[in-house]
Every structure is written in C-alpha cells, then in structure tokens.
Amino acid sequence: MQRSARTTLVAAALTAAFALSGCADTGGGSGGSDDTLDIATLTKPQSLDPKVANGSALPFFQAVYDTLVKREPDGTYSPMLATEWSFDEAGTELTLTLRTGVKFQDGTAFDAEAVKANLERFKKGGGADATDLAAVTSIEVVDAAHVKLVLAQPDPGLLFYLSDSAGLMASPAAFAKEEELKTKPVGTGPYRLDAAKTVVGTKWVYTRSPDYWGEKPPYGTVTMSVFDNETAIVNGLKTDQIDTALLQDVGQQVSMKSDPNVTTTDVNFDFQGILLFDRGGKVTPALGDARVRQALNHAVDRETMLSALRQGRGEVTAQVFGPETAAYDPALDTAYPHDPEKAKALLKEAGYEKGFKLHLPRVTAIVNDALASSLKSDFEKVGVELVWDAPDAAVLQKVFVNKEYSGMVMNMGLDTVDGIVLRTLVLPGTFNMFGTTDDTVQKLVGSIQAKPDAAEADLKALNEHLVEQGWYLPFYRMSYLLVSDKDVKATPQSGMAVPSIYNYSPA
C-alpha cells in the first residue's frame, strides 16, 4: 500500500485502500543471497508503462526508469536526469538542465526531445496521476540539454511530480509498441527487468544494469513479490525468504515489533476519516450547516477508535494537513474532543434536534465491521442515523460520477507539499466534487497561490478555517511498520509509504 504522497484521483486513492484486503497472487522471494534484495508488497502494478504509473506502485518503476528529479528520503530534491532547474520570477516557467551522455537501455539518446515526448504522453495518458501536469500548458525544447515547462499558473507541487510518476523517463522509441512496454520497460534506470525470471502478477525480478550512468546500485538483483495477505509476508520475513516489507495490519505490526531478528521503523503516511463532500447540503441538507459538521466531529470518539481498532498505532487528528506541511498545527489535532452533549447542542442550534439520516457507502477494504459499528454507535448517541449502504461494484461511479453520496470513509495519503493538499482536497475537483468554497477560502487560496514561497501564515489560517468549518472528519493518522531483516537497512521515504528503490542498502 502506498501512494505518491497525494491522492490526486480516485484510482490512486483507492489503490492503496483496496490493497488492505489483498489484490494479487501470493509470491515468494528468492531469499538467501546477500546480493539479492527481496521486497514484499500488497501492491501490484497493472502495467510497467510509465504513462499510467502512480505512486502506489512507484518502486516497480523506479528500478528501470529514472525520474527527472530525485526525491531524497527527507523530501528534499537532488539531481537525477535533470542536473539543475529554476523557476522564473512569476513561477510559471520551469527550465530544466538535462544530464548529457545518457542513453536509454535500447540505445536511444536521452535529451530534451525525449523529455518533451514523455511529459506530453504522461499528461494525455489517462493514468491515475495524469492531472499532476494539469497546470503545464506547453513543453518547449530549448536545445538538446534544456527544456522549459510553461504553466498556466504556479504549481508548488511540480518538482514533487517530476520526482514521482510524472517524472519517469522511458525511451520514446518504445512508444510505438505500447503493448510491449507494459511488460518490457525501457528506461535509463539502475536495473533491467529479467523477463525470464519474472512472473507478471506475482513476482518481478530486476538485475543490475551493467552500463548504468549513475552510482552502482548495492544489490545485483532486486525482487518485488506481490502477496494477497500479510500473514504470508510475516511468515516470509521470519523464514528469511523476504528481506523487507511494510506492514499495515495492526496485529502483524505488534507481532513483528517484538521480534529481535528484525529492524522496525514506524511510518505515518495515511490518515483515515470521512471526507465530507456535501458541504452545501445538496444530497444531505443538514450538512450544509457548519454546526452540523462540527457536531459530527464532536460525536466521533477518536481516542477510543484508535485504541480499540488500531491498538493505539497512530495519532488522533482533526486536520488533513500532515506534520510535514507548513499548514500543520499540532493544536488542531485535538480541535474536536469527544463531546456528545456539545454535538447534540450544535444539532439543536442548527435545527436538527431530532437528528437526521446519513447514508455512506461501505467499502469493506476500508470499513471493517468494527469501524462500521463504532461510527454508527457514536452517531446514534447524538441522534444521527448512520446508514451503511452495502458494498457495490459500482461504488466509484456512484460516489465520484453520479455524486450520490455526501461523504465516504477513505484512507488518504498525508501529502508533504501544501500545494498538493490544496489542489487535491480544497480546490474544486475529485474530492471537492461540489466545488465548495467561501469568501475566506477564496481569499486565502488566492494569497497562497500568488506568493507560494511566503504563504506559511495564510496556509495555517486556511487550515484553521477548514477545521473550524468542519470540512472534513478525520479520525487519526495511521502508523504502519517498515520491517527489514538485520542484513538490510531500509530508510523511510518522505512522500511515500514504502521506501524508494534507492533507500535500501546492506546493513
């Protein structure tokens, strides 16, 4: 489960969530070789064509495709295929200086024309992250080593995107054979896919590229095995068939945390909560009143939920901006203490003393029985009848196209870039499908977009306003566990749940 630090589209958001219930065949690592790194995951790429890449499967791509910009473990940016970059004063032109002398694995030269071809193809490719380049209006080849991206308006997330799925560079010569590119990637990366040993859907095997332009990777072979349950992953870790994995299941986390034969690191990446889309009351009239949304926030017993459902593995919160953003305010994590009486008073003040009925879709991969029961009970105590609609194969259509629901329980990646949170959750779009706004939001967003480098005060003010208005109903930030055996050092990656392929080395 992993997201590229943002949930820009529904597909990207739910890929991570559905992985919780298992989505692939069981695979196994090769185990036993110091020169082989065996990674286990619940996430399966549907294709290795970078035009449809998304953050939840990024390591599968990073092995064979370099990105224009490299994102370091702490979230800072460093050169990769682009050695330098600069924005103009208005923030609407980004000029990249490209590395020279690099060739794709099919012998095609990497240059500005290749960058232009890749970025245009990604933007039009229909992938889950394609809208990351929505602000880019044109891509201009200055010369073989320089390319300019022209934007309709400043986009603070652009460098992040170029270090993520949008920045993956494939050989343009391979574009004519798209079907082949799905299983035969052609990049400039540190590894090559070993087709003979790879079993698509189960295990991908990569071998070190003998002519890689950059630093020699520490492992001769990397395998990424897809499992459909974490019990099998934990068994593999304990029997040395797997070197490293990210565990989401709380029980498995607790089990491995006490194992002396592994190294563990807590990773806080997702928050879980109800995204309230219908702040105008179009589907559920009551939600058009901020006091009702505030009441729902006070109704939820976050502390008990975290303790009972996740054994305390996480942190309660009432804000959608994560700790790495400038907008984050620790005080807002506890802005809505559990207070049923206050919730009742707010509902009465808003004219809903007798409560109302709220229908939510239930995606069982996210909302298990315990969570469903907990929320239903908390809401009932303040007079709100929560009705869980049965799982439906057409749920995405009903939620995001037909707009039949007022909200949905989701697991959302904690973005590290404020501008990405703004575009994903605040501005009209997939997760603000009804285009909710108000004078304060418009004023602050305008100020932030005009001066993104000096916007911390406005970002904090916006975050406070959104929390006060009850735009969202987050429960908690969830802790996952990065596990590796004693022979492998795995470093967490800012903006991703799992480490980048570059973040592993022999211990």
ZIJO-V131120 format. One record per residue. N is the residue number from 1. PHI is phi in degrees with one decimal (999 if undefined). OMEGA is omega in degrees with one decimal (none if undefined). Layout:
n=<N;N>
phi=<PHI;PHI>
omega=<OMEGA;OMEGA>
This chain:
n=<1;2;3;4;5;6;7;8;9;10;11;12;13;14;15;16;17;18;19;20;21;22;23;24;25;26;27;28;29;30;31;32;33;34;35;36;37;38;39;40;41;42;43;44;45;46;47;48;49;50;51;52;53;54;55;56;57;58;59;60;61;62;63;64;65;66;67;68;69;70;71;72;73;74;75;76;77;78;79;80;81;82;83;84;85;86;87;88;89;90;91;92;93;94;95;96;97;98;99;100;101;102;103;104;105;106;107;108;109;110;111;112;113;114;115;116;117;118;119;120;121;122;123;124;125;126;127;128;129;130;131;132;133;134;135;136;137;138;139;140;141;142;143;144;145;146;147;148;149;150;151;152;153;154;155;156;157;158;159;160;161;162;163;164;165;166;167;168;169;170;171;172;173;174;175;176;177;178;179;180;181;182;183;184;185;186;187;188;189;190;191;192;193;194;195;196;197;198;199;200;201;202;203;204;205;206;207;208;209;210;211;212;213;214;215;216;217;218;219;220;221;222;223;224;225;226;227;228;229;230;231;232;233;234;235;236;237;238;239;240;241;242;243;244;245;246;247;248;249;250;251;252;253;254;255;256;257;258;259;260;261;262;263;264;265;266;267;268;269;270;271;272;273;274;275;276;277;278;279;280;281;282;283;284;285;286;287;288;289;290;291;292;293;294;295;296;297;298;299;300;301;302;303;304;305;306;307;308;309;310;311;312;313;314;315;316;317;318;319;320;321;322;323;324;325;326;327;328;329;330;331;332;333;334;335;336;337;338;339;340;341;342;343;344;345;346;347;348;349;350;351;352;353;354;355;356;357;358;359;360;361;362;363;364;365;366;367;368;369;370;371;372;373;374;375;376;377;378;379;380;381;382;383;384;385;386;387;388;389;390;391;392;393;394;395;396;397;398;399;400;401;402;403;404;405;406;407;408;409;410;411;412;413;414;415;416;417;418;419;420;421;422;423;424;425;426;427;428;429;430;431;432;433;434;435;436;437;438;439;440;441;442;443;444;445;446;447;448;449;450;451;452;453;454;455;456;457;458;459;460;461;462;463;464;465;466;467;468;469;470;471;472;473;474;475;476;477;478;479;480;481;482;483;484;485;486;487;488;489;490;491;492;493;494;495;496;497;498;499;500;501;502;503;504;505;506;507>
phi=<999;-167.8;-128.7;-81.0;68.1;-158.7;-117.4;-80.5;-138.6;-56.9;-58.7;-67.2;-66.4;-88.9;-56.4;-65.0;-65.1;-67.7;-62.6;-60.1;-95.8;91.6;-143.1;-153.1;-73.9;-79.2;-120.4;-142.6;-81.5;-79.3;65.1;91.3;-107.3;-67.2;-93.6;-119.6;-106.2;-108.2;-107.1;-109.0;-152.8;-96.2;-95.5;-118.7;-72.2;-81.0;-166.1;-103.9;-78.9;-65.4;-67.7;-114.1;-65.9;-140.0;-58.2;-66.4;-125.5;-56.9;-57.0;-59.8;-85.7;-60.2;-62.8;-114.0;-116.3;-79.1;-100.2;-63.3;-120.9;-98.2;-99.8;-74.3;-53.8;-86.7;95.4;-76.0;-107.5;-140.2;-62.7;-139.1;-75.9;-101.1;-92.9;-147.8;-157.4;-156.6;-95.8;-76.5;-61.3;-80.2;75.6;-112.2;-136.7;-117.5;-104.3;-111.3;-97.4;-99.4;-68.7;-101.8;82.0;-92.3;-124.2;-71.3;-68.6;-98.6;94.0;-67.6;-73.0;-87.3;-155.5;-62.3;-63.6;-66.1;-63.2;-58.5;-62.4;-67.5;-66.9;-66.1;-66.6;-63.6;-62.1;-96.1;-77.6;78.3;-74.4;-60.9;-104.6;-57.3;-72.3;-59.8;-102.2;-60.0;-78.3;-80.3;-93.8;-156.5;-125.7;-110.6;-83.2;-81.2;-158.5;-59.6;-110.1;-139.8;-137.3;-120.5;-102.8;-102.4;-113.4;-70.4;-155.5;-57.3;-131.4;-62.1;-92.6;-62.0;-63.4;-59.6;-61.3;-75.3;-98.3;-121.1;-61.4;-66.2;-91.4;-66.5;-111.7;-114.2;-68.0;-59.5;-65.8;-86.4;-67.0;-71.0;-121.6;-59.8;-61.3;-67.7;-62.9;-63.0;-123.8;-129.6;-66.5;-129.6;-127.3;-117.2;-74.7;-72.1;-130.8;-122.4;-71.2;-90.9;-62.7;-67.0;-99.8;-81.8;-118.6;-56.8;101.5;-126.4;-147.2;-111.5;-117.8;-120.5;-116.2;-56.9;-75.7;-70.5;-120.6;-64.0;-69.1;-98.9;-63.8;-62.1;-66.6;-72.2;-114.9;-71.7;-135.7;-125.3;-115.2;-122.9;-105.5;-98.6;-114.6;-105.4;-159.7;-81.9;-60.8;-64.3;-63.9;-62.5;-60.6;-66.0;-63.8;-72.3;-105.0;64.2;-86.4;-128.1;-92.5;-159.3;-165.6;-103.6;-102.4;-104.9;-66.2;-62.6;-60.9;-68.3;-62.0;-61.5;-61.0;-77.5;-63.0;-95.3;-85.0;-72.5;-92.4;-130.1;-107.6;-124.6;-138.4;-72.4;-129.2;-101.1;-126.5;-102.9;-113.4;-115.4;176.6;-94.0;-83.7;-88.5;-77.6;-92.4;-77.9;-99.5;74.0;-72.9;-99.2;-120.6;-50.3;-58.8;-72.0;-71.6;-102.3;-59.4;-65.2;-69.7;-65.4;-65.4;-61.4;-62.9;-65.2;-71.9;-71.3;-78.1;-91.8;-61.4;-60.8;-66.3;-59.9;-62.6;-68.7;-78.3;-92.5;-129.2;50.8;76.8;-82.2;154.9;-141.5;-65.3;-156.9;-123.1;-127.5;-98.7;-81.7;-83.9;-60.3;-86.8;-91.5;-70.6;-75.9;-61.2;-134.2;-53.6;-65.1;-75.8;-60.3;-112.9;-66.2;-124.3;-63.9;-62.7;-152.5;-57.7;-68.2;-66.1;-60.6;-62.5;-64.0;-65.8;-63.4;-63.6;-62.0;-84.5;92.6;-122.2;-58.3;-90.9;81.2;-160.7;-106.8;-123.8;-94.2;-130.0;-76.3;-110.4;-98.0;-64.8;-64.6;-106.5;-103.8;-79.4;-59.7;-65.4;-68.0;-60.1;-68.0;-62.9;-66.0;-60.7;-66.5;-60.9;-68.9;-61.6;-65.6;-110.3;97.7;-99.8;-91.0;-91.6;-110.0;-88.0;-80.1;-58.5;-52.7;-141.7;-62.5;-98.3;-60.7;-64.2;-60.4;-67.2;-77.7;-99.4;-106.3;-77.5;56.4;-85.6;-117.2;-87.7;-175.0;-162.0;-76.5;-140.5;-100.6;-120.0;-65.6;-84.0;-67.0;-97.0;-109.2;-56.2;-62.1;-73.0;-60.2;-59.0;-69.3;-78.0;-113.2;-104.6;-73.5;-55.3;166.4;-54.3;-101.3;-129.4;-65.7;-95.1;67.4;-59.3;-159.7;-157.0;-60.4;-66.3;-61.3;-61.7;-64.4;-69.8;-62.6;-60.0;-67.0;-65.0;-69.5;-73.4;-136.0;-62.5;-81.8;-131.9;-112.5;-57.6;-62.8;-69.0;-63.8;-64.4;-65.4;-64.6;-59.3;-60.6;-65.1;-63.6;-67.1;-61.5;-84.1;64.8;-63.1;-133.4;-135.4;-71.1;-99.8;-163.9;-84.5;-96.8;-91.7;-108.6;-129.8;-87.6;-117.6;-144.9;-74.8;-67.8;-90.8;-123.1;-99.6;-117.6;-105.8;-57.8;-116.2;-60.0;86.4;-142.5;-73.8;-103.9;-65.9;-65.5;-62.0;-81.0;-95.0;-113.9;-157.4;-61.7;-72.3>
omega=<178.3;178.1;-178.8;176.6;173.8;178.0;-174.1;179.5;-178.8;-177.4;179.9;-178.2;-173.1;175.2;-179.5;-176.5;-177.7;177.7;179.8;-178.0;179.6;-175.7;-175.5;179.1;177.7;176.9;179.1;177.1;179.8;173.2;166.1;-177.6;178.9;-178.4;-179.9;175.3;-179.4;-178.6;176.0;-177.7;172.6;-174.5;-179.9;176.0;178.4;-177.7;173.8;172.3;-173.8;-179.8;179.0;179.2;169.7;-171.3;-176.2;-179.9;-170.5;-178.5;177.4;-179.1;-176.2;-178.8;-175.3;-179.0;168.8;172.9;178.1;-179.2;177.2;175.6;-179.2;-178.8;-179.1;177.5;177.0;-176.7;178.3;-177.3;170.0;174.4;169.7;-177.6;178.2;176.2;178.7;174.2;171.6;-174.7;-179.1;-179.4;-177.3;174.7;177.1;178.8;-179.4;170.5;-171.1;176.5;-178.8;177.4;-179.0;176.2;172.5;-174.2;174.0;178.3;178.2;-179.1;171.1;179.7;-176.2;178.1;178.0;177.9;179.5;-179.0;-179.6;-177.0;178.8;179.6;179.1;-177.4;-177.9;-169.0;177.6;178.7;-177.5;-177.7;-175.1;-178.3;175.5;-179.9;-177.0;-177.7;-177.8;-178.6;178.0;177.5;-172.8;174.1;179.0;171.5;-173.4;-174.9;-178.7;177.9;-178.0;175.2;179.6;-175.0;176.0;176.2;-179.3;178.0;-178.0;-177.4;-170.2;178.7;175.8;-178.2;-179.3;172.9;-175.0;-172.8;-178.7;-176.4;179.8;-175.8;177.4;178.5;178.1;179.3;-179.1;-175.8;-178.4;179.8;-174.2;-179.8;179.0;-177.0;179.5;-177.1;179.9;-176.2;179.1;-178.4;175.5;-168.5;-174.7;-178.4;172.3;178.5;176.4;-174.3;-177.4;-177.9;-178.8;173.0;-174.5;-177.9;-177.3;-176.3;176.3;-178.5;-178.9;176.7;-175.8;178.7;-175.8;-176.9;179.9;-176.2;-172.8;-179.2;-178.7;179.8;-172.3;-177.5;177.1;-179.5;173.1;174.0;175.2;-176.1;-177.6;179.5;177.2;176.1;-176.0;175.6;178.4;178.6;-179.9;176.9;178.6;176.7;-176.9;-178.5;176.9;173.5;-179.9;179.2;-173.7;179.1;172.0;-179.1;180.0;-177.8;-174.8;-179.7;179.2;177.8;-178.3;179.4;-175.6;179.9;-178.5;-178.5;-176.9;-175.3;-179.5;174.0;-177.2;177.7;176.9;178.4;176.3;-175.6;-177.3;161.7;177.3;178.6;177.0;170.9;179.6;-178.6;-164.3;-177.0;176.0;177.5;-178.7;179.4;176.9;-173.4;-177.3;-176.1;175.8;180.0;-178.2;-179.5;177.6;178.3;175.2;179.2;178.8;177.7;177.9;-177.4;-174.5;179.6;-174.1;-177.2;179.9;178.0;-178.7;-179.7;-174.7;-173.8;-176.9;177.3;178.4;-177.1;179.6;-179.1;178.7;179.2;173.8;-178.8;-178.8;173.9;-176.8;-176.2;-179.2;-178.4;177.9;-177.1;-173.3;177.3;-177.8;-178.0;-177.7;176.9;-178.0;-177.6;-178.9;176.3;179.9;-175.4;-178.2;-178.1;177.0;177.7;178.6;-179.3;178.8;178.0;178.5;-180.0;-179.3;178.9;-179.7;-179.4;-179.8;176.7;177.9;-178.6;-179.9;177.1;174.4;175.7;179.9;172.9;-170.8;176.2;-180.0;-174.8;176.4;-176.1;-177.3;179.3;179.4;-179.0;-178.5;-179.8;179.8;-179.9;-179.7;-179.6;-179.8;-178.6;177.9;174.6;179.2;179.2;177.9;179.9;177.2;175.7;-174.5;177.1;-174.1;179.8;-178.6;-173.7;-179.3;176.6;-177.5;-176.6;-166.9;178.1;-179.7;-179.8;-177.3;-174.9;-179.0;-178.7;-177.6;173.3;-177.3;167.4;-175.2;177.3;177.2;-179.0;179.5;-178.9;-176.6;-177.9;178.7;175.3;-179.5;-177.1;-175.2;-169.2;-173.9;-178.7;177.5;-177.7;-174.7;-175.0;165.6;-169.1;178.4;175.8;-179.1;172.8;172.3;-175.2;-178.8;179.2;-178.3;-178.6;-176.5;178.8;178.3;179.8;179.7;-178.8;-179.4;-178.5;-175.6;-178.9;-179.4;-170.1;-173.3;-178.7;179.9;177.8;178.3;178.7;178.3;179.3;179.3;-179.6;-179.8;178.1;-179.6;-179.6;178.4;-179.8;-175.9;176.6;178.2;176.3;-175.4;168.2;-173.5;176.4;170.9;-176.3;174.5;-175.8;173.6;177.5;-172.7;-178.1;-174.8;172.1;179.4;-177.8;178.2;-176.5;173.9;178.1;177.2;176.8;179.5;178.8;168.1;-179.2;-178.6;-170.4;177.3;176.5;175.7;-178.4;none>
